Amino acid sequence: MLSKEASQLLLVTTTTASKSEADILCKQLVEERLAACAQCLGPITSHYVWENTLNQSEEWQCQFKTRASLFSKICLRIQELHTYSTPEIIAIPITVASKDYTTWVLENTQ
């Protein structure tokens, strides 16, 4: 069954330079109940322009399942913990989710 409350949820992502940094971010945000679940994916290869130079690097992607109302707090916490001066912090709205999953995310975030 689908949840009407799914629109209250976000998938927030960032990338890190190492798996250990990704693990720290994931663990910390879940422990602080800013995210109900965090996943670390990688390594991935990123291509980007930084300071007018084309770069390619190995990174790890973190995905956080959370409440939309926590986005500002998550941004601040990622910036505090992150080693990049300008970390990627983006959010994708969740428009459809199962009722049970939505309830679980809402119950495990604050």
C-alpha positions in Angstrom: 0.0 0.0 0.0 1.3 3.5 -0.8 1.7 6.2 1.7 0.2 9.7 1.5 2.9 10.9 3.9 5.8 9.9 1.5 6.0 13.6 0.4 7.5 14.3 3.9 10.6 12.2 3.0 13.8 13.1 1.2 16.8 11.2 -0.2 19.8 13.3 0.6 23.2 12.6 -1.0 26.8 13.7 -0.6 30.1 12.3 -1.8 33.3 11.8 0.1 37.0 11.2 -0.7 37.2 8.0 1.2 35.1 5.1 2.5 36.2 5.8 6.1 34.8 9.4 5.8 31.6 8.1 4.2 31.2 5.5 7.0 31.7 8.2 9.7 29.0 10.5 8.0 26.5 7.6 7.7 27.0 6.4 11.2 26.8 9.8 12.7 23.7 11.0 11.0 21.8 7.7 11.8 23.0 7.9 15.5 21.8 11.4 15.7 18.5 10.4 14.2 18.8 12.8 11.4 18.5 9.9 9.0 16.6 6.6 9.5 19.0 4.9 7.1 22.3 5.7 5.4 24.0 3.9 2.6 27.5 4.1 1.4 28.1 3.3 -2.3 31.4 3.1 -4.1 33.8 3.6 -5.2 32.4 5.8 -7.9 34.3 7.9 -10.4 33.4 11.6 -10.4 34.3 14.0 -13.2 34.0 17.7 -12.3 35.5 21.2 -12.7 37.1 22.6 -9.6 39.0 25.9 -9.6 38.9 26.1 -13.4 40.5 22.6 -13.7 38.8 19.5 -15.1 39.2 16.7 -12.4 38.5 13.0 -12.1 38.6 11.3 -8.7 37.4 8.2 -6.9 34.7 9.0 -4.4 32.1 7.3 -2.2 28.4 8.3 -2.3 26.3 8.6 0.9 22.6 8.4 0.7 20.4 9.4 3.6 16.7 8.6 4.0 15.1 11.3 6.1 12.3 13.8 6.7 12.2 16.8 4.5 11.9 19.0 7.7 15.4 17.9 8.7 17.2 19.0 5.5 18.7 22.2 7.1 20.0 20.2 10.1 21.5 17.6 7.9 23.2 20.2 5.7 24.8 21.8 8.8 25.9 18.4 10.2 27.4 17.3 6.9 29.3 20.5 6.5 30.7 20.2 10.1 31.9 16.6 9.5 33.0 16.8 5.9 36.6 17.3 4.7 35.6 19.1 1.4 35.3 22.9 1.6 32.2 22.7 -0.7 30.6 19.3 -0.3 27.8 18.2 -2.5 24.6 18.2 -0.5 21.5 17.6 -2.6 18.0 16.3 -1.9 15.6 14.4 -4.0 12.0 14.4 -2.9 10.4 11.0 -2.4 7.0 11.2 -4.0 5.9 7.6 -3.6 6.8 5.0 -1.0 5.2 2.1 0.8 3.2 3.0 3.8 5.3 0.8 6.1 8.6 2.2 4.9 7.3 5.8 5.3 6.1 5.1 8.8 9.5 3.5 9.6 11.5 6.6 8.4 9.2 9.0 10.3 9.5 6.9 13.5 13.3 6.7 13.3 14.1 10.4 12.7 13.5 13.4 14.8 
